[in-house]
Structure formats: structure tokens, C-alpha cells
């Protein structure tokens, strides 16, 4: 392995996708920027803003539970989880 991260094809088309973004509210100055980037990229890939659902979570610990629920609901084609853990903080 070369140690370089994988590079994915930039020709992704989000125009027909229904996406849930589960975002932790703890460390909001960071997670708000992560969310803004995800929303921007979804739109840049042709995603319809009406097809993007943002689900707030209290913190990163709850992300897996909420993301799992969103995935099992059958309402979404994809689920994205955004959170931030900082060493030494609760």
C-alpha cells in the first residue's frame, strides 16, 4: 500500500438521491461547517435541496442510533453521519 488515501471519481450524480444527514450538535462550530460542506457538495452534484433531510443529534455518541434508524426507515438512499470528537473533551 502506498499510504495515499483513495481518490473517488468526481462524476457522482445526486439528482435522484434522497439523503439523510445526521449531525451532532455538540461542537457545533465544527459540525455546522461540516454540515454546510455536505449540503454544498450535495447541491453541486445536482441534489435537490428538498431531497436532503437534516437530523440533529445531541452528540456524536447518538449518531449511530439515529443514522441506523434513518437507514432502516427506507426513506433514504444514503445516510451521512457528521460529528466531531476532540481528545480531552466530554
N, CA, C and O atoms as a GROMACS GRO file, in nm:
protein
  360
    1UNK      N    1   0.083  -0.118   0.000
    1UNK     CA    2   0.000   0.000   0.000
    1UNK      C    3   0.088   0.124   0.000
    1UNK      O    4   0.190   0.128   0.069
    2UNK      N    5   0.049   0.224  -0.076
    2UNK     CA    6   0.132   0.343  -0.091
    2UNK      C    7   0.117   0.442   0.024
    2UNK      O    8   0.199   0.534   0.036
    3UNK      N    9   0.016   0.427   0.106
    3UNK     CA   10  -0.006   0.522   0.215
    3UNK      C   11  -0.087   0.643   0.173
    3UNK      O   12  -0.116   0.730   0.255
    4UNK      N   13  -0.124   0.649   0.047
    4UNK     CA   14  -0.206   0.760  -0.001
    4UNK      C   15  -0.354   0.723   0.012
    4UNK      O   16  -0.391   0.607  -0.008
    5UNK      N   17  -0.440   0.821   0.046
    5UNK     CA   18  -0.582   0.790   0.055
    5UNK      C   19  -0.641   0.761  -0.083
    5UNK      O   20  -0.590   0.808  -0.185
    6UNK      N   21  -0.747   0.684  -0.083
    6UNK     CA   22  -0.817   0.654  -0.208
    6UNK      C   23  -0.881   0.781  -0.262
    6UNK      O   24  -0.930   0.864  -0.186
    7UNK      N   25  -0.881   0.796  -0.392
    7UNK     CA   26  -0.945   0.909  -0.457
    7UNK      C   27  -1.066   0.855  -0.533
    7UNK      O   28  -1.054   0.762  -0.613
    8UNK      N   29  -1.181   0.914  -0.508
    8UNK     CA   30  -1.303   0.867  -0.572
    8UNK      C   31  -1.335   0.952  -0.694
    8UNK      O   32  -1.300   1.070  -0.700
    9UNK      N   33  -1.401   0.892  -0.790
    9UNK     CA   34  -1.442   0.960  -0.912
    9UNK      C   35  -1.532   1.078  -0.878
    9UNK      O   36  -1.625   1.064  -0.798
   10UNK      N   37  -1.506   1.192  -0.936
   10UNK     CA   38  -1.581   1.313  -0.907
   10UNK      C   39  -1.708   1.327  -0.992
   10UNK      O   40  -1.771   1.433  -0.990
   11UNK      N   41  -1.746   1.223  -1.065
   11UNK     CA   42  -1.862   1.233  -1.152
   11UNK      C   43  -1.990   1.180  -1.085
   11UNK      O   44  -2.079   1.130  -1.154
   12UNK      N   45  -2.000   1.190  -0.956
   12UNK     CA   46  -2.118   1.142  -0.884
   12UNK      C   47  -2.239   1.229  -0.915
   12UNK      O   48  -2.228   1.352  -0.922
   13UNK      N   49  -2.354   1.166  -0.933
   13UNK     CA   50  -2.478   1.236  -0.965
   13UNK      C   51  -2.577   1.215  -0.851
   13UNK      O   52  -2.621   1.103  -0.826
   14UNK      N   53  -2.611   1.323  -0.781
   14UNK     CA   54  -2.702   1.314  -0.667
   14UNK      C   55  -2.844   1.355  -0.702
   14UNK      O   56  -2.929   1.367  -0.614
   15UNK      N   57  -2.872   1.376  -0.830
   15UNK     CA   58  -3.001   1.433  -0.870
   15UNK      C   59  -3.122   1.348  -0.833
   15UNK      O   60  -3.232   1.401  -0.819
   16UNK      N   61  -3.104   1.219  -0.816
   16UNK     CA   62  -3.218   1.132  -0.783
   16UNK      C   63  -3.208   1.074  -0.643
   16UNK      O   64  -3.285   0.984  -0.608
   17UNK      N   65  -3.117   1.124  -0.564
   17UNK     CA   66  -3.095   1.067  -0.431
   17UNK      C   67  -3.176   1.138  -0.324
   17UNK      O   68  -3.193   1.260  -0.326
   18UNK      N   69  -3.225   1.058  -0.229
   18UNK     CA   70  -3.285   1.110  -0.106
   18UNK      C   71  -3.183   1.082   0.004
   18UNK      O   72  -3.151   0.966   0.031
   19UNK      N   73  -3.132   1.186   0.066
   19UNK     CA   74  -3.021   1.171   0.160
   19UNK      C   75  -3.058   1.226   0.296
   19UNK      O   76  -3.118   1.333   0.308
   20UNK      N   77  -3.022   1.152   0.400
   20UNK     CA   78  -3.034   1.199   0.538
   20UNK      C   79  -2.894   1.233   0.587
   20UNK      O   80  -2.800   1.156   0.568
   21UNK      N   81  -2.882   1.349   0.650
   21UNK     CA   82  -2.756   1.387   0.713
   21UNK      C   83  -2.783   1.398   0.862
   21UNK      O   84  -2.858   1.485   0.906
   22UNK      N   85  -2.722   1.310   0.939
   22UNK     CA   86  -2.735   1.312   1.084
   22UNK      C   87  -2.614   1.389   1.136
   22UNK      O   88  -2.500   1.350   1.111
   23UNK      N   89  -2.639   1.497   1.209
   23UNK     CA   90  -2.529   1.584   1.251
   23UNK      C   91  -2.533   1.607   1.402
   23UNK      O   92  -2.638   1.642   1.458
   24UNK      N   93  -2.419   1.588   1.467
   24UNK     CA   94  -2.408   1.612   1.611
   24UNK      C   95  -2.411   1.762   1.639
   24UNK      O   96  -2.346   1.840   1.569
   25UNK      N   97  -2.486   1.802   1.740
   25UNK     CA   98  -2.493   1.943   1.778
   25UNK      C   99  -2.379   1.981   1.872
   25UNK      O  100  -2.343   2.098   1.882
   26UNK      N  101  -2.323   1.883   1.942
   26UNK     CA  102  -2.209   1.911   2.029
   26UNK      C  103  -2.090   1.948   1.941
   26UNK      O  104  -2.071   1.886   1.836
   27UNK      N  105  -2.013   2.045   1.980
   27UNK     CA  106  -1.904   2.101   1.898
   27UNK      C  107  -1.961   2.166   1.771
   27UNK      O  108  -1.906   2.152   1.662
   28UNK      N  109  -2.074   2.236   1.787
   28UNK     CA  110  -2.145   2.297   1.675
   28UNK      C  111  -2.058   2.388   1.587
   28UNK      O  112  -2.080   2.390   1.466
   29UNK      N  113  -1.962   2.463   1.641
   29UNK     CA  114  -1.880   2.544   1.550
   29UNK      C  115  -1.810   2.460   1.443
   29UNK      O  116  -1.782   2.508   1.333
   30UNK      N  117  -1.781   2.336   1.476
   30UNK     CA  118  -1.716   2.246   1.379
   30UNK      C  119  -1.821   2.171   1.298
   30UNK      O  120  -1.811   2.166   1.175
   31UNK      N  121  -1.920   2.114   1.365
   31UNK     CA  122  -2.018   2.033   1.291
   31UNK      C  123  -2.106   2.117   1.199
   31UNK      O  124  -2.153   2.068   1.097
   32UNK      N  125  -2.129   2.243   1.234
   32UNK     CA  126  -2.205   2.331   1.144
   32UNK      C  127  -2.130   2.349   1.011
   32UNK      O  128  -2.192   2.353   0.905
   33UNK      N  129  -1.998   2.360   1.019
   33UNK     CA  130  -1.918   2.375   0.897
   33UNK      C  131  -1.915   2.245   0.817
   33UNK      O  132  -1.917   2.247   0.694
   34UNK      N  133  -1.910   2.131   0.887
   34UNK     CA  134  -1.918   2.002   0.818
   34UNK      C  135  -2.051   1.990   0.745
   34UNK      O  136  -2.056   1.945   0.630
   35UNK      N  137  -2.159   2.029   0.812
   35UNK     CA  138  -2.291   2.022   0.751
   35UNK      C  139  -2.300   2.115   0.630
   35UNK      O  140  -2.353   2.076   0.525
   36UNK      N  141  -2.250   2.236   0.643
   36UNK     CA  142  -2.253   2.331   0.531
   36UNK      C  143  -2.179   2.273   0.410
   36UNK      O  144  -2.225   2.288   0.297
   37UNK      N  145  -2.066   2.210   0.434
   37UNK     CA  146  -1.990   2.148   0.325
   37UNK      C  147  -2.066   2.033   0.260
   37UNK      O  148  -2.063   2.018   0.138
   38UNK      N  149  -2.133   1.953   0.342
   38UNK     CA  150  -2.210   1.840   0.288
   38UNK      C  151  -2.328   1.890   0.204
   38UNK      O  152  -2.355   1.836   0.097
   39UNK      N  153  -2.398   1.991   0.254
   39UNK     CA  154  -2.511   2.048   0.181
   39UNK      C  155  -2.464   2.109   0.049
   39UNK      O  156  -2.527   2.090  -0.055
   40UNK      N  157  -2.355   2.181   0.055
   40UNK     CA  158  -2.299   2.244  -0.065
   40UNK      C  159  -2.259   2.139  -0.169
   40UNK      O  160  -2.288   2.155  -0.288
   41UNK      N  161  -2.194   2.034  -0.125
   41UNK     CA  162  -2.150   1.930  -0.218
   41UNK      C  163  -2.269   1.854  -0.276
   41UNK      O  164  -2.268   1.817  -0.393
   42UNK      N  165  -2.370   1.830  -0.195
   42UNK     CA  166  -2.491   1.764  -0.244
   42UNK      C  167  -2.553   1.846  -0.357
   42UNK      O  168  -2.590   1.791  -0.462
   43UNK      N  169  -2.565   1.976  -0.337
   43UNK     CA  170  -2.621   2.064  -0.440
   43UNK      C  171  -2.531   2.069  -0.563
   43UNK      O  172  -2.580   2.069  -0.676
   44UNK      N  173  -2.401   2.072  -0.542
   44UNK     CA  174  -2.306   2.078  -0.653
   44UNK      C  175  -2.315   1.952  -0.740
   44UNK      O  176  -2.289   1.957  -0.860
   45UNK      N  177  -2.353   1.842  -0.680
   45UNK     CA  178  -2.367   1.715  -0.752
   45UNK      C  179  -2.507   1.698  -0.810
   45UNK      O  180  -2.543   1.590  -0.857
   46UNK      N  181  -2.587   1.806  -0.807
   46UNK     CA  182  -2.720   1.801  -0.868
   46UNK      C  183  -2.832   1.760  -0.776
   46UNK      O  184  -2.944   1.739  -0.821
   47UNK      N  185  -2.804   1.749  -0.646
   47UNK     CA  186  -2.906   1.710  -0.550
   47UNK      C  187  -3.010   1.818  -0.530
   47UNK      O  188  -2.979   1.937  -0.529
   48UNK      N  189  -3.134   1.776  -0.514
   48UNK     CA  190  -3.245   1.867  -0.488
   48UNK      C  191  -3.250   1.895  -0.337
   48UNK      O  192  -3.259   1.801  -0.258
   49UNK      N  193  -3.244   2.022  -0.296
   49UNK     CA  194  -3.248   2.054  -0.153
   49UNK      C  195  -3.368   1.992  -0.080
   49UNK      O  196  -3.359   1.962   0.039
   50UNK      N  197  -3.478   1.972  -0.151
   50UNK     CA  198  -3.597   1.911  -0.090
   50UNK      C  199  -3.576   1.762  -0.062
   50UNK      O  200  -3.652   1.702   0.013
   51UNK      N  201  -3.473   1.703  -0.122
   51UNK     CA  202  -3.443   1.561  -0.103
   51UNK      C  203  -3.337   1.538   0.004
   51UNK      O  204  -3.292   1.425   0.023
   52UNK      N  205  -3.297   1.644   0.072
   52UNK     CA  206  -3.196   1.636   0.177
   52UNK      C  207  -3.262   1.662   0.312
   52UNK      O  208  -3.322   1.768   0.332
   53UNK      N  209  -3.253   1.568   0.402
   53UNK     CA  210  -3.312   1.581   0.535
   53UNK      C  211  -3.201   1.586   0.638
   53UNK      O  212  -3.117   1.496   0.645
   54UNK      N  213  -3.200   1.690   0.720
   54UNK     CA  214  -3.100   1.704   0.826
   54UNK      C  215  -3.164   1.661   0.957
   54UNK      O  216  -3.269   1.712   0.997
   55UNK      N  217  -3.099   1.565   1.023
   55UNK     CA  218  -3.147   1.512   1.151
   55UNK      C  219  -3.045   1.546   1.260
   55UNK      O  220  -2.936   1.490   1.260
   56UNK      N  221  -3.079   1.636   1.351
   56UNK     CA  222  -2.984   1.673   1.456
   56UNK      C  223  -2.975   1.566   1.564
   56UNK      O  224  -3.075   1.505   1.603
   57UNK      N  225  -2.854   1.544   1.612
   57UNK     CA  226  -2.827   1.453   1.724
   57UNK      C  227  -2.763   1.535   1.835
   57UNK      O  228  -2.689   1.629   1.806
   58UNK      N  229  -2.790   1.502   1.961
   58UNK     CA  230  -2.728   1.578   2.069
   58UNK      C  231  -2.576   1.577   2.064
   58UNK      O  232  -2.511   1.679   2.087
   59UNK      N  233  -2.519   1.461   2.034
   59UNK     CA  234  -2.373   1.448   2.030
   59UNK      C  235  -2.333   1.335   1.938
   59UNK      O  236  -2.418   1.269   1.879
   60UNK      N  237  -2.203   1.312   1.927
   60UNK     CA  238  -2.153   1.208   1.837
   60UNK      C  239  -2.191   1.068   1.883
   60UNK      O  240  -2.205   0.977   1.800
   61UNK      N  241  -2.208   1.048   2.013
   61UNK     CA  242  -2.244   0.917   2.066
   61UNK      C  243  -2.377   0.869   2.008
   61UNK      O  244  -2.395   0.749   1.984
   62UNK      N  245  -2.469   0.962   1.984
   62UNK     CA  246  -2.602   0.927   1.935
   62UNK      C  247  -2.610   0.911   1.783
   62UNK      O  248  -2.713   0.870   1.730
   63UNK      N  249  -2.503   0.944   1.713
   63UNK     CA  250  -2.506   0.938   1.566
   63UNK      C  251  -2.543   0.801   1.513
   63UNK      O  252  -2.626   0.790   1.423
   64UNK      N  253  -2.482   0.697   1.567
   64UNK     CA  254  -2.506   0.562   1.515
   64UNK      C  255  -2.653   0.521   1.530
   64UNK      O  256  -2.710   0.460   1.440
   65UNK      N  257  -2.713   0.554   1.643
   65UNK     CA  258  -2.853   0.518   1.666
   65UNK      C  259  -2.945   0.590   1.569
   65UNK      O  260  -3.032   0.529   1.508
   66UNK      N  261  -2.924   0.721   1.554
   66UNK     CA  262  -3.010   0.798   1.463
   66UNK      C  263  -2.985   0.761   1.318
   66UNK      O  264  -3.080   0.753   1.239
   67UNK      N  265  -2.860   0.740   1.281
   67UNK     CA  266  -2.829   0.700   1.143
   67UNK      C  267  -2.888   0.563   1.112
   67UNK      O  268  -2.940   0.541   1.003
   68UNK      N  269  -2.880   0.472   1.209
   68UNK     CA  270  -2.939   0.340   1.190
   68UNK      C  271  -3.090   0.347   1.170
   68UNK      O  272  -3.146   0.278   1.086
   69UNK      N  273  -3.154   0.431   1.249
   69UNK     CA  274  -3.298   0.449   1.236
   69UNK      C  275  -3.336   0.507   1.100
   69UNK      O  276  -3.433   0.466   1.038
   70UNK      N  277  -3.257   0.604   1.055
   70UNK     CA  278  -3.282   0.664   0.924
   70UNK      C  279  -3.264   0.560   0.814
   70UNK      O  280  -3.343   0.554   0.720
   71UNK      N  281  -3.159   0.480   0.825
   71UNK     CA  282  -3.132   0.377   0.723
   71UNK      C  283  -3.244   0.272   0.720
   71UNK      O  284  -3.287   0.230   0.612
   72UNK      N  285  -3.291   0.231   0.836
   72UNK     CA  286  -3.395   0.128   0.843
   72UNK      C  287  -3.532   0.180   0.801
   72UNK      O  288  -3.621   0.101   0.769
   73UNK      N  289  -3.550   0.312   0.801
   73UNK     CA  290  -3.680   0.369   0.767
   73UNK      C  291  -3.719   0.345   0.621
   73UNK      O  292  -3.837   0.345   0.587
   74UNK      N  293  -3.620   0.325   0.535
   74UNK     CA  294  -3.647   0.306   0.394
   74UNK      C  295  -3.676   0.434   0.318
   74UNK      O  296  -3.705   0.430   0.199
   75UNK      N  297  -3.669   0.546   0.386
   75UNK     CA  298  -3.698   0.676   0.323
   75UNK      C  299  -3.580   0.734   0.248
   75UNK      O  300  -3.597   0.828   0.169
   76UNK      N  301  -3.459   0.680   0.271
   76UNK     CA  302  -3.338   0.743   0.217
   76UNK      C  303  -3.256   0.645   0.135
   76UNK      O  304  -3.253   0.525   0.162
   77UNK      N  305  -3.189   0.700   0.034
   77UNK     CA  306  -3.096   0.622  -0.046
   77UNK      C  307  -2.958   0.618   0.018
   77UNK      O  308  -2.880   0.526  -0.004
   78UNK      N  309  -2.930   0.720   0.099
   78UNK     CA  310  -2.799   0.729   0.166
   78UNK      C  311  -2.816   0.802   0.298
   78UNK      O  312  -2.904   0.887   0.314
   79UNK      N  313  -2.731   0.767   0.393
   79UNK     CA  314  -2.728   0.833   0.524
   79UNK      C  315  -2.585   0.874   0.551
   79UNK      O  316  -2.492   0.794   0.541
   80UNK      N  317  -2.567   1.002   0.586
   80UNK     CA  318  -2.436   1.057   0.618
   80UNK      C  319  -2.438   1.097   0.765
   80UNK      O  320  -2.533   1.160   0.810
   81UNK      N  321  -2.335   1.061   0.840
   81UNK     CA  322  -2.324   1.099   0.981
   81UNK      C  323  -2.206   1.193   0.999
   81UNK      O  324  -2.095   1.162   0.955
   82UNK      N  325  -2.230   1.307   1.063
   82UNK     CA  326  -2.126   1.407   1.085
   82UNK      C  327  -2.114   1.438   1.233
   82UNK      O  328  -2.213   1.474   1.298
   83UNK      N  329  -1.994   1.425   1.286
   83UNK     CA  330  -1.969   1.458   1.426
   83UNK      C  331  -1.824   1.493   1.445
   83UNK      O  332  -1.742   1.480   1.354
   84UNK      N  333  -1.792   1.538   1.564
   84UNK     CA  334  -1.655   1.578   1.595
   84UNK      C  335  -1.621   1.537   1.738
   84UNK      O  336  -1.690   1.574   1.833
   85UNK      N  337  -1.514   1.460   1.750
   85UNK     CA  338  -1.463   1.422   1.882
   85UNK      C  339  -1.328   1.489   1.901
   85UNK      O  340  -1.240   1.479   1.816
   86UNK      N  341  -1.313   1.557   2.012
   86UNK     CA  342  -1.188   1.626   2.043
   86UNK      C  343  -1.130   1.562   2.168
   86UNK      O  344  -1.194   1.558   2.272
   87UNK      N  345  -1.008   1.513   2.157
   87UNK     CA  346  -0.941   1.446   2.268
   87UNK      C  347  -0.940   1.536   2.392
   87UNK      O  348  -0.903   1.654   2.384
   88UNK      N  349  -0.980   1.479   2.504
   88UNK     CA  350  -0.976   1.552   2.629
   88UNK      C  351  -1.104   1.626   2.662
   88UNK      O  352  -1.115   1.686   2.769
   89UNK      N  353  -1.203   1.624   2.572
   89UNK     CA  354  -1.330   1.690   2.598
   89UNK      C  355  -1.439   1.586   2.617
   89UNK      O  356  -1.430   1.475   2.565
   90UNK      N  357  -1.541   1.623   2.690
   90UNK     CA  358  -1.653   1.532   2.715
   90UNK      C  359  -1.737   1.514   2.591
   90UNK      O  360  -1.835   1.441   2.593
   0.00000   0.00000   0.00000
